[in-house]
Amino acid sequence: MARDVIRAAIFLLLLCVPFSFCMERLLIASPSIYKTDRWMVAIFLFMMLVLWSFTRHFESAPSPLIIVLAFAIILMSCV
């Protein structure tokens, strides 16, 4: 059960990456790539905090920080 919870939370975080890109393009549309990256990271962190506070995935996980670390490892390995 814990493994499924962690996988679902990582999947939700993976979905936040394209969402943060689309929201940055729709709401801000900054011309500089550096500002675009900063806004994307800010929107992603905001969404991660929203998921952390409103979903039960992070509450029922044995260690919620492990979810964030697993997501970071997956993201860095894809790049």
PDB file as gemmi writes it, atoms N, CA and C in Angstrom:
CRYST1    1.000    1.000    1.000  90.00  90.00  90.00 P 1                      
ATOM      1  N   MET A   1       0.821  -1.191   0.000  1.00  0.00           N  
ATOM      2  CA  MET A   1       0.000   0.000   0.000  1.00  0.00           C  
ATOM      3  C   MET A   1       0.869   1.259   0.000  1.00  0.00           C  
ATOM      4  N   ALA A   2       1.929   1.239   0.790  1.00  0.00           N  
ATOM      5  CA  ALA A   2       2.803   2.413   0.852  1.00  0.00           C  
ATOM      6  C   ALA A   2       3.503   2.644  -0.484  1.00  0.00           C  
ATOM      7  N   ARG A   3       3.848   1.577  -1.164  1.00  0.00           N  
ATOM      8  CA  ARG A   3       4.501   1.710  -2.463  1.00  0.00           C  
ATOM      9  C   ARG A   3       3.564   2.369  -3.484  1.00  0.00           C  
ATOM     10  N   ASP A   4       2.309   1.995  -3.465  1.00  0.00           N  
ATOM     11  CA  ASP A   4       1.340   2.605  -4.379  1.00  0.00           C  
ATOM     12  C   ASP A   4       1.120   4.076  -4.059  1.00  0.00           C  
ATOM     13  N   VAL A   5       1.101   4.411  -2.793  1.00  0.00           N  
ATOM     14  CA  VAL A   5       0.932   5.806  -2.387  1.00  0.00           C  
ATOM     15  C   VAL A   5       2.109   6.639  -2.873  1.00  0.00           C  
ATOM     16  N   ILE A   6       3.308   6.122  -2.722  1.00  0.00           N  
ATOM     17  CA  ILE A   6       4.500   6.850  -3.156  1.00  0.00           C  
ATOM     18  C   ILE A   6       4.508   7.000  -4.673  1.00  0.00           C  
ATOM     19  N   ARG A   7       4.143   5.948  -5.391  1.00  0.00           N  
ATOM     20  CA  ARG A   7       4.089   6.039  -6.857  1.00  0.00           C  
ATOM     21  C   ARG A   7       3.056   7.059  -7.325  1.00  0.00           C  
ATOM     22  N   ALA A   8       1.914   7.092  -6.671  1.00  0.00           N  
ATOM     23  CA  ALA A   8       0.875   8.053  -7.048  1.00  0.00           C  
ATOM     24  C   ALA A   8       1.337   9.483  -6.773  1.00  0.00           C  
ATOM     25  N   ALA A   9       2.003   9.709  -5.664  1.00  0.00           N  
ATOM     26  CA  ALA A   9       2.492  11.051  -5.349  1.00  0.00           C  
ATOM     27  C   ALA A   9       3.565  11.489  -6.336  1.00  0.00           C  
ATOM     28  N   ILE A  10       4.448  10.594  -6.714  1.00  0.00           N  
ATOM     29  CA  ILE A  10       5.477  10.917  -7.703  1.00  0.00           C  
ATOM     30  C   ILE A  10       4.833  11.208  -9.052  1.00  0.00           C  
ATOM     31  N   PHE A  11       3.810  10.442  -9.404  1.00  0.00           N  
ATOM     32  CA  PHE A  11       3.094  10.693 -10.655  1.00  0.00           C  
ATOM     33  C   PHE A  11       2.451  12.082 -10.649  1.00  0.00           C  
ATOM     34  N   LEU A  12       1.849  12.464  -9.536  1.00  0.00           N  
ATOM     35  CA  LEU A  12       1.257  13.802  -9.436  1.00  0.00           C  
ATOM     36  C   LEU A  12       2.316  14.890  -9.574  1.00  0.00           C  
ATOM     37  N   LEU A  13       3.470  14.670  -8.981  1.00  0.00           N  
ATOM     38  CA  LEU A  13       4.548  15.654  -9.105  1.00  0.00           C  
ATOM     39  C   LEU A  13       5.073  15.714 -10.537  1.00  0.00           C  
ATOM     40  N   LEU A  14       5.124  14.578 -11.212  1.00  0.00           N  
ATOM     41  CA  LEU A  14       5.547  14.582 -12.610  1.00  0.00           C  
ATOM     42  C   LEU A  14       4.558  15.333 -13.488  1.00  0.00           C  
ATOM     43  N   LEU A  15       3.291  15.266 -13.149  1.00  0.00           N  
ATOM     44  CA  LEU A  15       2.288  16.015 -13.901  1.00  0.00           C  
ATOM     45  C   LEU A  15       2.386  17.519 -13.636  1.00  0.00           C  
ATOM     46  N   CYS A  16       2.961  17.899 -12.530  1.00  0.00           N  
ATOM     47  CA  CYS A  16       3.109  19.327 -12.209  1.00  0.00           C  
ATOM     48  C   CYS A  16       4.174  20.011 -13.071  1.00  0.00           C  
ATOM     49  N   VAL A  17       5.088  19.252 -13.641  1.00  0.00           N  
ATOM     50  CA  VAL A  17       6.143  19.858 -14.463  1.00  0.00           C  
ATOM     51  C   VAL A  17       5.570  20.488 -15.735  1.00  0.00           C  
ATOM     52  N   PRO A  18       4.823  19.758 -16.562  1.00  0.00           N  
ATOM     53  CA  PRO A  18       4.243  20.425 -17.742  1.00  0.00           C  
ATOM     54  C   PRO A  18       3.192  21.465 -17.365  1.00  0.00           C  
ATOM     55  N   PHE A  19       2.509  21.223 -16.246  1.00  0.00           N  
ATOM     56  CA  PHE A  19       1.529  22.208 -15.790  1.00  0.00           C  
ATOM     57  C   PHE A  19       2.207  23.532 -15.450  1.00  0.00           C  
ATOM     58  N   SER A  20       3.343  23.478 -14.779  1.00  0.00           N  
ATOM     59  CA  SER A  20       4.041  24.720 -14.418  1.00  0.00           C  
ATOM     60  C   SER A  20       4.563  25.436 -15.666  1.00  0.00           C  
ATOM     61  N   PHE A  21       4.998  24.668 -16.657  1.00  0.00           N  
ATOM     62  CA  PHE A  21       5.438  25.303 -17.906  1.00  0.00           C  
ATOM     63  C   PHE A  21       4.271  25.997 -18.607  1.00  0.00           C  
ATOM     64  N   CYS A  22       3.144  25.301 -18.706  1.00  0.00           N  
ATOM     65  CA  CYS A  22       1.977  25.888 -19.384  1.00  0.00           C  
ATOM     66  C   CYS A  22       1.440  27.094 -18.632  1.00  0.00           C  
ATOM     67  N   MET A  23       1.408  27.025 -17.318  1.00  0.00           N  
ATOM     68  CA  MET A  23       0.911  28.161 -16.545  1.00  0.00           C  
ATOM     69  C   MET A  23       1.851  29.355 -16.656  1.00  0.00           C  
ATOM     70  N   GLU A  24       3.148  29.112 -16.720  1.00  0.00           N  
ATOM     71  CA  GLU A  24       4.088  30.222 -16.899  1.00  0.00           C  
ATOM     72  C   GLU A  24       3.873  30.876 -18.254  1.00  0.00           C  
ATOM     73  N   ARG A  25       3.664  30.079 -19.287  1.00  0.00           N  
ATOM     74  CA  ARG A  25       3.435  30.642 -20.617  1.00  0.00           C  
ATOM     75  C   ARG A  25       2.106  31.384 -20.693  1.00  0.00           C  
ATOM     76  N   LEU A  26       1.088  30.879 -20.028  1.00  0.00           N  
ATOM     77  CA  LEU A  26      -0.225  31.512 -20.075  1.00  0.00           C  
ATOM     78  C   LEU A  26      -0.306  32.778 -19.218  1.00  0.00           C  
ATOM     79  N   LEU A  27       0.244  32.732 -18.018  1.00  0.00           N  
ATOM     80  CA  LEU A  27       0.070  33.842 -17.087  1.00  0.00           C  
ATOM     81  C   LEU A  27       1.155  34.906 -17.175  1.00  0.00           C  
ATOM     82  N   ILE A  28       2.401  34.488 -17.353  1.00  0.00           N  
ATOM     83  CA  ILE A  28       3.507  35.430 -17.252  1.00  0.00           C  
ATOM     84  C   ILE A  28       4.150  35.693 -18.608  1.00  0.00           C  
ATOM     85  N   ALA A  29       4.530  34.649 -19.295  1.00  0.00           N  
ATOM     86  CA  ALA A  29       5.161  34.721 -20.623  1.00  0.00           C  
ATOM     87  C   ALA A  29       6.356  35.660 -20.633  1.00  0.00           C  
ATOM     88  N   SER A  30       7.296  35.410 -19.753  1.00  0.00           N  
ATOM     89  CA  SER A  30       8.486  36.251 -19.682  1.00  0.00           C  
ATOM     90  C   SER A  30       9.390  35.996 -20.886  1.00  0.00           C  
ATOM     91  N   PRO A  31      10.018  37.044 -21.418  1.00  0.00           N  
ATOM     92  CA  PRO A  31      10.833  36.889 -22.625  1.00  0.00           C  
ATOM     93  C   PRO A  31      12.195  36.239 -22.365  1.00  0.00           C  
ATOM     94  N   SER A  32      12.690  36.314 -21.158  1.00  0.00           N  
ATOM     95  CA  SER A  32      14.006  35.759 -20.835  1.00  0.00           C  
ATOM     96  C   SER A  32      13.872  34.311 -20.390  1.00  0.00           C  
ATOM     97  N   ILE A  33      14.790  33.468 -20.835  1.00  0.00           N  
ATOM     98  CA  ILE A  33      14.752  32.058 -20.454  1.00  0.00           C  
ATOM     99  C   ILE A  33      15.040  31.893 -18.968  1.00  0.00           C  
ATOM    100  N   TYR A  34      15.853  32.769 -18.396  1.00  0.00           N  
ATOM    101  CA  TYR A  34      16.177  32.687 -16.975  1.00  0.00           C  
ATOM    102  C   TYR A  34      14.952  33.021 -16.119  1.00  0.00           C  
ATOM    103  N   LYS A  35      14.204  34.025 -16.532  1.00  0.00           N  
ATOM    104  CA  LYS A  35      12.985  34.371 -15.805  1.00  0.00           C  
ATOM    105  C   LYS A  35      11.923  33.288 -15.987  1.00  0.00           C  
ATOM    106  N   THR A  36      11.887  32.696 -17.171  1.00  0.00           N  
ATOM    107  CA  THR A  36      10.958  31.597 -17.410  1.00  0.00           C  
ATOM    108  C   THR A  36      11.256  30.439 -16.469  1.00  0.00           C  
ATOM    109  N   ASP A  37      12.531  30.089 -16.333  1.00  0.00           N  
ATOM    110  CA  ASP A  37      12.913  28.999 -15.434  1.00  0.00           C  
ATOM    111  C   ASP A  37      12.563  29.322 -13.995  1.00  0.00           C  
ATOM    112  N   ARG A  38      12.810  30.536 -13.575  1.00  0.00           N  
ATOM    113  CA  ARG A  38      12.494  30.925 -12.192  1.00  0.00           C  
ATOM    114  C   ARG A  38      10.997  30.844 -11.930  1.00  0.00           C  
ATOM    115  N   TRP A  39      10.198  31.330 -12.862  1.00  0.00           N  
ATOM    116  CA  TRP A  39       8.754  31.281 -12.685  1.00  0.00           C  
ATOM    117  C   TRP A  39       8.245  29.844 -12.703  1.00  0.00           C  
ATOM    118  N   MET A  40       8.827  29.012 -13.560  1.00  0.00           N  
ATOM    119  CA  MET A  40       8.418  27.611 -13.590  1.00  0.00           C  
ATOM    120  C   MET A  40       8.708  26.927 -12.266  1.00  0.00           C  
ATOM    121  N   VAL A  41       9.871  27.180 -11.711  1.00  0.00           N  
ATOM    122  CA  VAL A  41      10.229  26.592 -10.423  1.00  0.00           C  
ATOM    123  C   VAL A  41       9.305  27.114  -9.325  1.00  0.00           C  
ATOM    124  N   ALA A  42       8.997  28.393  -9.362  1.00  0.00           N  
ATOM    125  CA  ALA A  42       8.105  28.966  -8.353  1.00  0.00           C  
ATOM    126  C   ALA A  42       6.704  28.357  -8.441  1.00  0.00           C  
ATOM    127  N   ILE A  43       6.188  28.205  -9.655  1.00  0.00           N  
ATOM    128  CA  ILE A  43       4.858  27.610  -9.824  1.00  0.00           C  
ATOM    129  C   ILE A  43       4.880  26.139  -9.408  1.00  0.00           C  
ATOM    130  N   PHE A  44       5.957  25.440  -9.753  1.00  0.00           N  
ATOM    131  CA  PHE A  44       6.063  24.033  -9.358  1.00  0.00           C  
ATOM    132  C   PHE A  44       6.110  23.895  -7.839  1.00  0.00           C  
ATOM    133  N   LEU A  45       6.900  24.725  -7.167  1.00  0.00           N  
ATOM    134  CA  LEU A  45       6.973  24.649  -5.712  1.00  0.00           C  
ATOM    135  C   LEU A  45       5.632  24.981  -5.069  1.00  0.00           C  
ATOM    136  N   PHE A  46       4.927  25.946  -5.643  1.00  0.00           N  
ATOM    137  CA  PHE A  46       3.598  26.264  -5.130  1.00  0.00           C  
ATOM    138  C   PHE A  46       2.659  25.075  -5.276  1.00  0.00           C  
ATOM    139  N   MET A  47       2.690  24.437  -6.427  1.00  0.00           N  
ATOM    140  CA  MET A  47       1.824  23.281  -6.640  1.00  0.00           C  
ATOM    141  C   MET A  47       2.220  22.108  -5.739  1.00  0.00           C  
ATOM    142  N   MET A  48       3.515  21.956  -5.498  1.00  0.00           N  
ATOM    143  CA  MET A  48       3.963  20.899  -4.608  1.00  0.00           C  
ATOM    144  C   MET A  48       3.461  21.162  -3.184  1.00  0.00           C  
ATOM    145  N   LEU A  49       3.497  22.413  -2.760  1.00  0.00           N  
ATOM    146  CA  LEU A  49       2.968  22.738  -1.433  1.00  0.00           C  
ATOM    147  C   LEU A  49       1.464  22.521  -1.356  1.00  0.00           C  
ATOM    148  N   VAL A  50       0.761  22.833  -2.439  1.00  0.00           N  
ATOM    149  CA  VAL A  50      -0.690  22.586  -2.471  1.00  0.00           C  
ATOM    150  C   VAL A  50      -0.964  21.092  -2.385  1.00  0.00           C  
ATOM    151  N   LEU A  51      -0.230  20.298  -3.162  1.00  0.00           N  
ATOM    152  CA  LEU A  51      -0.410  18.849  -3.095  1.00  0.00           C  
ATOM    153  C   LEU A  51      -0.049  18.307  -1.717  1.00  0.00           C  
ATOM    154  N   TRP A  52       1.008  18.848  -1.137  1.00  0.00           N  
ATOM    155  CA  TRP A  52       1.468  18.387   0.168  1.00  0.00           C  
ATOM    156  C   TRP A  52       0.404  18.652   1.233  1.00  0.00           C  
ATOM    157  N   SER A  53      -0.295  19.787   1.126  1.00  0.00           N  
ATOM    158  CA  SER A  53      -1.249  20.138   2.173  1.00  0.00           C  
ATOM    159  C   SER A  53      -2.651  19.567   1.941  1.00  0.00           C  
ATOM    160  N   PHE A  54      -3.028  19.274   0.684  1.00  0.00           N  
ATOM    161  CA  PHE A  54      -4.401  18.865   0.426  1.00  0.00           C  
ATOM    162  C   PHE A  54      -4.586  17.409   0.033  1.00  0.00           C  
ATOM    163  N   THR A  55      -3.536  16.719  -0.342  1.00  0.00           N  
ATOM    164  CA  THR A  55      -3.718  15.313  -0.716  1.00  0.00           C  
ATOM    165  C   THR A  55      -3.280  14.402   0.419  1.00  0.00           C  
ATOM    166  N   ARG A  56      -3.828  13.219   0.433  1.00  0.00           N  
ATOM    167  CA  ARG A  56      -3.503  12.271   1.488  1.00  0.00           C  
ATOM    168  C   ARG A  56      -2.264  11.448   1.172  1.00  0.00           C  
ATOM    169  N   HIS A  57      -1.703  11.614  -0.016  1.00  0.00           N  
ATOM    170  CA  HIS A  57      -0.534  10.836  -0.393  1.00  0.00           C  
ATOM    171  C   HIS A  57       0.636  11.130   0.532  1.00  0.00           C  
ATOM    172  N   PHE A  58       0.840  12.394   0.825  1.00  0.00           N  
ATOM    173  CA  PHE A  58       1.981  12.758   1.649  1.00  0.00           C  
ATOM    174  C   PHE A  58       1.744  12.426   3.121  1.00  0.00           C  
ATOM    175  N   GLU A  59       0.481  12.436   3.560  1.00  0.00           N  
ATOM    176  CA  GLU A  59       0.181  12.095   4.942  1.00  0.00           C  
ATOM    177  C   GLU A  59       0.375  10.610   5.218  1.00  0.00           C  
ATOM    178  N   SER A  60      -0.049   9.780   4.284  1.00  0.00           N  
ATOM    179  CA  SER A  60       0.002   8.346   4.522  1.00  0.00           C  
ATOM    180  C   SER A  60       1.330   7.720   4.123  1.00  0.00           C  
ATOM    181  N   ALA A  61       2.207   8.483   3.526  1.00  0.00           N  
ATOM    182  CA  ALA A  61       3.522   7.940   3.172  1.00  0.00           C  
ATOM    183  C   ALA A  61       4.365   7.786   4.437  1.00  0.00           C  
ATOM    184  N   PRO A  62       5.196   6.765   4.469  1.00  0.00           N  
ATOM    185  CA  PRO A  62       6.030   6.564   5.660  1.00  0.00           C  
ATOM    186  C   PRO A  62       6.997   7.732   5.901  1.00  0.00           C  
ATOM    187  N   SER A  63       7.509   8.293   4.825  1.00  0.00           N  
ATOM    188  CA  SER A  63       8.419   9.430   4.929  1.00  0.00           C  
ATOM    189  C   SER A  63       8.139  10.365   3.754  1.00  0.00           C  
ATOM    190  N   PRO A  64       7.446  11.477   3.991  1.00  0.00           N  
ATOM    191  CA  PRO A  64       7.059  12.350   2.880  1.00  0.00           C  
ATOM    192  C   PRO A  64       8.243  12.967   2.141  1.00  0.00           C  
ATOM    193  N   LEU A  65       9.345  13.162   2.815  1.00  0.00           N  
ATOM    194  CA  LEU A  65      10.505  13.742   2.145  1.00  0.00           C  
ATOM    195  C   LEU A  65      11.081  12.781   1.111  1.00  0.00           C  
ATOM    196  N   ILE A  66      10.907  11.508   1.304  1.00  0.00           N  
ATOM    197  CA  ILE A  66      11.384  10.513   0.342  1.00  0.00           C  
ATOM    198  C   ILE A  66      10.682  10.694  -0.999  1.00  0.00           C  
ATOM    199  N   ILE A  67       9.424  11.093  -0.987  1.00  0.00           N  
ATOM    200  CA  ILE A  67       8.682  11.316  -2.229  1.00  0.00           C  
ATOM    201  C   ILE A  67       9.322  12.439  -3.027  1.00  0.00           C  
ATOM    202  N   VAL A  68       9.658  13.515  -2.351  1.00  0.00           N  
ATOM    203  CA  VAL A  68      10.281  14.654  -3.030  1.00  0.00           C  
ATOM    204  C   VAL A  68      11.658  14.267  -3.552  1.00  0.00           C  
ATOM    205  N   LEU A  69      12.421  13.527  -2.775  1.00  0.00           N  
ATOM    206  CA  LEU A  69      13.747  13.090  -3.224  1.00  0.00           C  
ATOM    207  C   LEU A  69      13.642  12.122  -4.410  1.00  0.00           C  
ATOM    208  N   ALA A  70      12.684  11.225  -4.385  1.00  0.00           N  
ATOM    209  CA  ALA A  70      12.502  10.299  -5.503  1.00  0.00           C  
ATOM    210  C   ALA A  70      12.122  11.056  -6.765  1.00  0.00           C  
ATOM    211  N   PHE A  71      11.266  12.052  -6.626  1.00  0.00           N  
ATOM    212  CA  PHE A  71      10.905  12.864  -7.778  1.00  0.00           C  
ATOM    213  C   PHE A  71      12.119  13.595  -8.327  1.00  0.00           C  
ATOM    214  N   ALA A  72      12.949  14.164  -7.467  1.00  0.00           N  
ATOM    215  CA  ALA A  72      14.142  14.877  -7.914  1.00  0.00           C  
ATOM    216  C   ALA A  72      15.107  13.939  -8.638  1.00  0.00           C  
ATOM    217  N   ILE A  73      15.252  12.723  -8.146  1.00  0.00           N  
ATOM    218  CA  ILE A  73      16.127  11.753  -8.786  1.00  0.00           C  
ATOM    219  C   ILE A  73      15.589  11.372 -10.165  1.00  0.00           C  
ATOM    220  N   ILE A  74      14.290  11.145 -10.258  1.00  0.00           N  
ATOM    221  CA  ILE A  74      13.687  10.808 -11.554  1.00  0.00           C  
ATOM    222  C   ILE A  74      13.838  11.950 -12.532  1.00  0.00           C  
ATOM    223  N   LEU A  75      13.603  13.163 -12.073  1.00  0.00           N  
ATOM    224  CA  LEU A  75      13.707  14.324 -12.948  1.00  0.00           C  
ATOM    225  C   LEU A  75      15.138  14.537 -13.440  1.00  0.00           C  
ATOM    226  N   MET A  76      16.107  14.387 -12.542  1.00  0.00           N  
ATOM    227  CA  MET A  76      17.510  14.576 -12.951  1.00  0.00           C  
ATOM    228  C   MET A  76      17.983  13.460 -13.874  1.00  0.00           C  
ATOM    229  N   SER A  77      17.476  12.250 -13.694  1.00  0.00           N  
ATOM    230  CA  SER A  77      17.897  11.171 -14.574  1.00  0.00           C  
ATOM    231  C   SER A  77      17.292  11.314 -15.971  1.00  0.00           C  
ATOM    232  N   CYS A  78      16.133  11.946 -16.070  1.00  0.00           N  
ATOM    233  CA  CYS A  78      15.528  12.154 -17.382  1.00  0.00           C  
ATOM    234  C   CYS A  78      16.249  13.241 -18.172  1.00  0.00           C  
ATOM    235  N   VAL A  79      16.778  14.205 -17.483  1.00  0.00           N  
ATOM    236  CA  VAL A  79      17.481  15.298 -18.163  1.00  0.00           C  
ATOM    237  C   VAL A  79      18.793  14.763 -18.661  1.00  0.00           C  
TER     238      VAL A  79                                                      
END                                                                             
